[in-house]
Amino acid sequence: MDMNLLRYFMSKNGDKQSDLAKAIQLPQSALSERMNGKVSFRQTEMNAIRKRYCLSADEMLAIFFAQ
């Protein structure tokens, strides 16, 4: 995962972690666990993030499936 890229899109859209957590209906602590790599994002969460930030397929791959 490339969480720096996700943080970039969050910042670009004026979101803090708490804003994104609310938007994808997760407790902030659960989003933090995902962003820190302790827990994997679910497909529904990835799709919600994609819609929120209008991400392309390549951007999604770069964020969630980067090595």
N, CA, C and O atoms as a Tinker XYZ file with bonds, in Angstrom:
   268  protein
     1  N      0.844000   -1.182000    0.000000    73     2
     2  CA     0.000000    0.000000    0.000000    64     1     3
     3  C      0.888000    1.243000    0.000000    63     2     4     5
     4  O      1.971000    1.256000    0.584000    81     3
     5  N      0.408000    2.262000   -0.656000    73     3     6
     6  CA     1.103000    3.551000   -0.668000    64     5     7
     7  C      0.218000    4.567000    0.045000    63     6     8     9
     8  O     -0.546000    5.299000   -0.585000    81     7
     9  N      0.335000    4.598000    1.358000    73     7    10
    10  CA    -0.509000    5.493000    2.149000    64     9    11
    11  C     -0.123000    6.950000    1.972000    63    10    12    13
    12  O     -0.934000    7.841000    2.225000    81    11
    13  N      1.121000    7.209000    1.535000    73    11    14
    14  CA     1.488000    8.595000    1.244000    64    13    15
    15  C      0.661000    9.126000    0.080000    63    14    16    17
    16  O      0.278000   10.296000    0.063000    81    15
    17  N      0.392000    8.267000   -0.884000    73    15    18
    18  CA    -0.438000    8.678000   -2.025000    64    17    19
    19  C     -1.874000    8.915000   -1.576000    63    18    20    21
    20  O     -2.509000    9.871000   -2.021000    81    19
    21  N     -2.389000    8.064000   -0.709000    73    19    22
    22  CA    -3.739000    8.292000   -0.173000    64    21    23
    23  C     -3.764000    9.600000    0.600000    63    22    24    25
    24  O     -4.699000   10.389000    0.457000    81    23
    25  N     -2.754000    9.836000    1.412000    73    23    26
    26  CA    -2.686000   11.099000    2.172000    64    25    27
    27  C     -2.622000   12.299000    1.236000    63    26    28    29
    28  O     -3.176000   13.356000    1.540000    81    27
    29  N     -1.946000   12.140000    0.094000    73    27    30
    30  CA    -1.896000   13.203000   -0.902000    64    29    31
    31  C     -3.303000   13.547000   -1.401000    63    30    32    33
    32  O     -3.673000   14.720000   -1.462000    81    31
    33  N     -4.077000   12.532000   -1.754000    73    31    34
    34  CA    -5.435000   12.778000   -2.245000    64    33    35
    35  C     -6.320000   13.356000   -1.143000    63    34    36    37
    36  O     -7.175000   14.201000   -1.407000    81    35
    37  N     -6.116000   12.903000    0.077000    73    35    38
    38  CA    -6.866000   13.470000    1.198000    64    37    39
    39  C     -6.563000   14.962000    1.315000    63    38    40    41
    40  O     -7.477000   15.781000    1.414000    81    39
    41  N     -5.290000   15.307000    1.303000    73    39    42
    42  CA    -4.867000   16.697000    1.433000    64    41    43
    43  C     -5.360000   17.547000    0.264000    63    42    44    45
    44  O     -5.825000   18.672000    0.447000    81    43
    45  N     -5.250000   16.994000   -0.924000    73    43    46
    46  CA    -5.691000   17.692000   -2.143000    64    45    47
    47  C     -7.176000   18.057000   -2.066000    63    46    48    49
    48  O     -7.612000   19.065000   -2.622000    81    47
    49  N     -7.936000   17.221000   -1.368000    73    47    50
    50  CA    -9.372000   17.437000   -1.246000    64    49    51
    51  C     -9.763000   18.070000    0.091000    63    50    52    53
    52  O    -10.946000   18.171000    0.415000    81    51
    53  N     -8.764000   18.494000    0.860000    73    51    54
    54  CA    -9.035000   19.179000    2.113000    64    53    55
    55  C     -9.537000   18.286000    3.227000    63    54    56    57
    56  O    -10.159000   18.764000    4.175000    81    55
    57  N     -9.276000   16.996000    3.124000    73    55    58
    58  CA    -9.746000   16.043000    4.127000    64    57    59
    59  C     -8.674000   15.754000    5.173000    63    58    60    61
    60  O     -7.484000   15.673000    4.866000    81    59
    61  N     -9.118000   15.606000    6.388000    73    59    62
    62  CA    -8.290000   15.049000    7.456000    64    61    63
    63  C     -8.706000   13.587000    7.587000    63    62    64    65
    64  O     -9.681000   13.150000    6.975000    81    63
    65  N     -7.975000   12.858000    8.371000    73    63    66
    66  CA    -8.302000   11.447000    8.560000    64    65    67
    67  C     -9.712000   11.289000    9.122000    63    66    68    69
    68  O    -10.433000   10.364000    8.748000    81    67
    69  N    -10.099000   12.178000   10.006000    73    67    70
    70  CA   -11.441000   12.096000   10.589000    64    69    71
    71  C    -12.525000   12.324000    9.534000    63    70    72    73
    72  O    -13.596000   11.722000    9.609000    81    71
    73  N    -12.255000   13.188000    8.552000    73    71    74
    74  CA   -13.219000   13.436000    7.471000    64    73    75
    75  C    -13.411000   12.193000    6.618000    63    74    76    77
    76  O    -14.535000   11.818000    6.286000    81    75
    77  N    -12.293000   11.556000    6.269000    73    75    78
    78  CA   -12.390000   10.353000    5.448000    64    77    79
    79  C    -13.075000    9.234000    6.215000    63    78    80    81
    80  O    -13.909000    8.520000    5.658000    81    79
    81  N    -12.731000    9.076000    7.485000    73    79    82
    82  CA   -13.359000    8.025000    8.295000    64    81    83
    83  C    -14.870000    8.191000    8.308000    63    82    84    85
    84  O    -15.608000    7.221000    8.136000    81    83
    85  N    -15.322000    9.402000    8.510000    73    83    86
    86  CA   -16.761000    9.670000    8.536000    64    85    87
    87  C    -17.386000    9.378000    7.169000    63    86    88    89
    88  O    -18.467000    8.795000    7.084000    81    87
    89  N    -16.702000    9.785000    6.113000    73    87    90
    90  CA   -17.235000    9.616000    4.757000    64    89    91
    91  C    -17.394000    8.147000    4.381000    63    90    92    93
    92  O    -18.329000    7.784000    3.667000    81    91
    93  N    -16.480000    7.299000    4.863000    73    91    94
    94  CA   -16.577000    5.878000    4.497000    64    93    95
    95  C    -17.162000    5.052000    5.639000    63    94    96    97
    96  O    -17.116000    3.822000    5.627000    81    95
    97  N    -17.704000    5.746000    6.607000    73    95    98
    98  CA   -18.459000    5.135000    7.710000    64    97    99
    99  C    -17.623000    4.145000    8.516000    63    98   100   101
   100  O    -18.025000    3.005000    8.751000    81    99
   101  N    -16.445000    4.617000    8.932000    73    99   102
   102  CA   -15.573000    3.832000    9.801000    64   101   103
   103  C    -15.233000    4.674000   11.027000    63   102   104   105
   104  O    -15.132000    5.897000   10.929000    81   103
   105  N    -15.060000    4.045000   12.155000    73   103   106
   106  CA   -14.499000    4.792000   13.286000    64   105   107
   107  C    -13.090000    5.260000   12.908000    63   106   108   109
   108  O    -12.385000    4.582000   12.160000    81   107
   109  N    -12.694000    6.393000   13.418000    73   107   110
   110  CA   -11.380000    6.925000   13.079000    64   109   111
   111  C    -10.273000    5.951000   13.455000    63   110   112   113
   112  O     -9.274000    5.844000   12.743000    81   111
   113  N    -10.440000    5.243000   14.564000    73   111   114
   114  CA    -9.419000    4.271000   14.986000    64   113   115
   115  C     -9.291000    3.134000   13.968000    63   114   116   117
   116  O     -8.187000    2.647000   13.722000    81   115
   117  N    -10.404000    2.712000   13.377000    73   115   118
   118  CA   -10.374000    1.643000   12.374000    64   117   119
   119  C     -9.679000    2.114000   11.101000    63   118   120   121
   120  O     -8.927000    1.357000   10.488000    81   119
   121  N     -9.927000    3.356000   10.703000    73   119   122
   122  CA    -9.238000    3.896000    9.525000    64   121   123
   123  C     -7.744000    3.996000    9.803000    63   122   124   125
   124  O     -6.928000    3.687000    8.934000    81   123
   125  N     -7.389000    4.418000   10.988000    73   123   126
   126  CA    -5.983000    4.518000   11.361000    64   125   127
   127  C     -5.286000    3.157000   11.278000    63   126   128   129
   128  O     -4.161000    3.064000   10.787000    81   127
   129  N     -5.944000    2.117000   11.751000    73   127   130
   130  CA    -5.378000    0.770000   11.658000    64   129   131
   131  C     -5.143000    0.367000   10.207000    63   130   132   133
   132  O     -4.130000   -0.256000    9.888000    81   131
   133  N     -6.064000    0.718000    9.345000    73   131   134
   134  CA    -5.928000    0.382000    7.931000    64   133   135
   135  C     -4.785000    1.182000    7.296000    63   134   136   137
   136  O     -3.978000    0.639000    6.541000    81   135
   137  N     -4.732000    2.466000    7.609000    73   135   138
   138  CA    -3.699000    3.314000    7.013000    64   137   139
   139  C     -2.306000    2.958000    7.531000    63   138   140   141
   140  O     -1.313000    3.218000    6.853000    81   139
   141  N     -2.224000    2.377000    8.704000    73   139   142
   142  CA    -0.940000    1.958000    9.263000    64   141   143
   143  C     -0.585000    0.521000    8.907000    63   142   144   145
   144  O      0.429000   -0.003000    9.369000    81   143
   145  N     -1.421000   -0.121000    8.084000    73   143   146
   146  CA    -1.128000   -1.459000    7.596000    64   145   147
   147  C     -1.395000   -2.581000    8.575000    63   146   148   149
   148  O     -0.985000   -3.716000    8.333000    81   147
   149  N     -2.070000   -2.294000    9.670000    73   147   150
   150  CA    -2.380000   -3.331000   10.656000    64   149   151
   151  C     -3.568000   -4.180000   10.219000    63   150   152   153
   152  O     -3.659000   -5.360000   10.558000    81   151
   153  N     -4.474000   -3.570000    9.466000    73   151   154
   154  CA    -5.683000   -4.230000    8.963000    64   153   155
   155  C     -5.823000   -3.843000    7.495000    63   154   156   157
   156  O     -5.531000   -2.708000    7.121000    81   155
   157  N     -6.262000   -4.771000    6.674000    73   155   158
   158  CA    -6.455000   -4.481000    5.245000    64   157   159
   159  C     -7.758000   -3.741000    5.005000    63   158   160   161
   160  O     -8.744000   -3.946000    5.714000    81   159
   161  N     -7.751000   -2.875000    3.995000    73   159   162
   162  CA    -8.972000   -2.220000    3.573000    64   161   163
   163  C     -9.895000   -3.250000    2.939000    63   162   164   165
   164  O     -9.436000   -4.152000    2.239000    81   163
   165  N    -11.168000   -3.120000    3.178000    73   163   166
   166  CA   -12.171000   -3.964000    2.522000    64   165   167
   167  C    -12.484000   -3.369000    1.156000    63   166   168   169
   168  O    -12.257000   -2.183000    0.918000    81   167
   169  N    -13.001000   -4.195000    0.271000    73   167   170
   170  CA   -13.343000   -3.742000   -1.075000    64   169   171
   171  C    -14.334000   -2.581000   -1.033000    63   170   172   173
   172  O    -14.187000   -1.619000   -1.787000    81   171
   173  N    -15.333000   -2.657000   -0.167000    73   171   174
   174  CA   -16.323000   -1.582000   -0.078000    64   173   175
   175  C    -15.683000   -0.269000    0.372000    63   174   176   177
   176  O    -16.082000    0.806000   -0.074000    81   175
   177  N    -14.694000   -0.361000    1.252000    73   175   178
   178  CA   -13.996000    0.841000    1.721000    64   177   179
   179  C    -13.145000    1.442000    0.609000    63   178   180   181
   180  O    -13.103000    2.660000    0.435000    81   179
   181  N    -12.469000    0.577000   -0.141000    73   179   182
   182  CA   -11.666000    1.057000   -1.268000    64   181   183
   183  C    -12.556000    1.736000   -2.304000    63   182   184   185
   184  O    -12.199000    2.782000   -2.847000    81   183
   185  N    -13.709000    1.143000   -2.575000    73   183   186
   186  CA   -14.637000    1.745000   -3.543000    64   185   187
   187  C    -15.159000    3.086000   -3.055000    63   186   188   189
   188  O    -15.314000    4.016000   -3.847000    81   187
   189  N    -15.431000    3.197000   -1.765000    73   187   190
   190  CA   -15.909000    4.461000   -1.211000    64   189   191
   191  C    -14.833000    5.539000   -1.325000    63   190   192   193
   192  O    -15.136000    6.694000   -1.624000    81   191
   193  N    -13.586000    5.161000   -1.088000    73   191   194
   194  CA   -12.478000    6.111000   -1.228000    64   193   195
   195  C    -12.320000    6.507000   -2.688000    63   194   196   197
   196  O    -12.092000    7.677000   -2.996000    81   195
   197  N    -12.440000    5.538000   -3.586000    73   195   198
   198  CA   -12.333000    5.825000   -5.022000    64   197   199
   199  C    -13.382000    6.845000   -5.458000    63   198   200   201
   200  O    -13.075000    7.789000   -6.186000    81   199
   201  N    -14.606000    6.649000   -5.014000    73   199   202
   202  CA   -15.676000    7.576000   -5.375000    64   201   203
   203  C    -15.457000    8.950000   -4.763000    63   202   204   205
   204  O    -15.664000    9.969000   -5.422000    81   203
   205  N    -15.038000    8.978000   -3.499000    73   203   206
   206  CA   -14.856000   10.261000   -2.812000    64   205   207
   207  C    -13.816000   11.129000   -3.515000    63   206   208   209
   208  O    -14.000000   12.338000   -3.648000    81   207
   209  N    -12.735000   10.517000   -3.961000    73   207   210
   210  CA   -11.647000   11.280000   -4.565000    64   209   211
   211  C    -11.582000   11.151000   -6.085000    63   210   212   213
   212  O    -10.626000   11.617000   -6.704000    81   211
   213  N    -12.584000   10.528000   -6.689000    73   211   214
   214  CA   -12.654000   10.358000   -8.153000    64   213   215
   215  C    -11.350000    9.765000   -8.694000    63   214   216   217
   216  O    -10.759000   10.289000   -9.638000    81   215
   217  N    -10.919000    8.674000   -8.083000    73   215   218
   218  CA    -9.658000    8.052000   -8.458000    64   217   219
   219  C     -9.803000    7.191000   -9.703000    63   218   220   221
   220  O    -10.825000    6.537000   -9.912000    81   219
   221  N     -8.776000    7.206000  -10.511000    73   219   222
   222  CA    -8.740000    6.333000  -11.685000    64   221   223
   223  C     -8.350000    4.924000  -11.233000    63   222   224   225
   224  O     -7.938000    4.716000  -10.091000    81   223
   225  N     -8.483000    3.980000  -12.133000    73   223   226
   226  CA    -8.089000    2.604000  -11.825000    64   225   227
   227  C     -6.597000    2.533000  -11.509000    63   226   228   229
   228  O     -6.190000    1.807000  -10.602000    81   227
   229  N     -5.782000    3.280000  -12.247000    73   227   230
   230  CA    -4.341000    3.286000  -11.996000    64   229   231
   231  C     -4.014000    3.874000  -10.625000    63   230   232   233
   232  O     -3.125000    3.378000   -9.933000    81   231
   233  N     -4.723000    4.920000  -10.235000    73   231   234
   234  CA    -4.506000    5.516000   -8.916000    64   233   235
   235  C     -4.903000    4.546000   -7.809000    63   234   236   237
   236  O     -4.230000    4.455000   -6.782000    81   235
   237  N     -5.998000    3.824000   -8.026000    73   235   238
   238  CA    -6.421000    2.820000   -7.050000    64   237   239
   239  C     -5.350000    1.737000   -6.894000    63   238   240   241
   240  O     -5.005000    1.346000   -5.779000    81   239
   241  N     -4.842000    1.268000   -8.007000    73   239   242
   242  CA    -3.798000    0.238000   -7.955000    64   241   243
   243  C     -2.553000    0.769000   -7.235000    63   242   244   245
   244  O     -1.944000    0.060000   -6.434000    81   243
   245  N     -2.188000    2.000000   -7.522000    73   243   246
   246  CA    -1.001000    2.596000   -6.914000    64   245   247
   247  C     -1.166000    2.734000   -5.399000    63   246   248   249
   248  O     -0.203000    2.542000   -4.656000    81   247
   249  N     -2.353000    3.060000   -4.941000    73   247   250
   250  CA    -2.585000    3.239000   -3.512000    64   249   251
   251  C     -2.682000    1.896000   -2.804000    63   250   252   253
   252  O     -1.944000    1.646000   -1.851000    81   251
   253  N     -3.562000    1.047000   -3.248000    73   251   254
   254  CA    -3.915000   -0.146000   -2.486000    64   253   255
   255  C     -3.139000   -1.409000   -2.839000    63   254   256   257
   256  O     -3.125000   -2.361000   -2.060000    81   255
   257  N     -2.498000   -1.429000   -3.997000    73   255   258
   258  CA    -1.837000   -2.652000   -4.403000    64   257   259
   259  C     -0.362000   -2.459000   -4.739000    63   258   260   261
   260  O      0.247000   -3.321000   -5.373000    81   259
   261  N      0.212000   -1.342000   -4.321000    73   259   262
   262  CA     1.641000   -1.088000   -4.534000    64   261   263
   263  C      2.451000   -2.018000   -3.650000    63   262   264   265
   264  O      2.032000   -2.368000   -2.547000    81   263
   265  N      3.592000   -2.407000   -4.133000    73   263   266
   266  CA     4.483000   -3.291000   -3.358000    64   265   267
   267  C      5.422000   -2.470000   -2.514000    63   266   268
   268  O      6.248000   -3.026000   -1.791000    81   267
